[in-house]
Amino acid sequence: MESKLFVYGTLKRGLGNNRLLVHTDFLGVATSIDRFNIYDCGFPCAEFNPDGKHLKGEIYDLTEHDFYFTDMLESNGSLYQREIREFDLHGEIVKAWIYIIITPFGRFYETTAEVINWKG
């Protein structure tokens, strides 16, 4: 199983849910190869869209035990679906999991930026 996780919202450093990742290895800041729409639901929800924007986030190396807690937080399988995608990490293309919203809701996050960097 792939052990890397790309986070783009409340799991990022400095935000409230990053406490779930304190025992994991931070690998660095990365940008998604795929494009997404983001919805502001009080937290960011990413929906795959080839005409959307790239996402800037962070990649961590997790254990299966760590994924248990992030899956619970993200309601994996009911609110979000964890999927493998590709990311540019320091110029290297790596595969990592990302939580993608199953049914988008909230306000569409509009920006002219080519890369979305959610600040919380």
URLIN-V606638 format. One record per run of one state. SS is the DSSP state (helix for helix, strand for strand, loop for the rest). FROM is the first residue (numbers start at 1). TO is the last residue. Records with the same first field share a line. If there is no record, write none. Layout:
# URLIN-V606638
SS->FROM-TO / FROM-TO
This chain:
# URLIN-V606638
loop->1-3 / 8-15 / 22-24 / 33-35 / 41-43 / 49-52 / 62-63 / 74-75 / 77-79 / 90-91 / 102-106 / 109-114 / 117-120
strand->4-7 / 25-32 / 36-40 / 44-48 / 53-61 / 76-76 / 80-89 / 92-101 / 107-108 / 115-116
helix->16-21 / 64-73
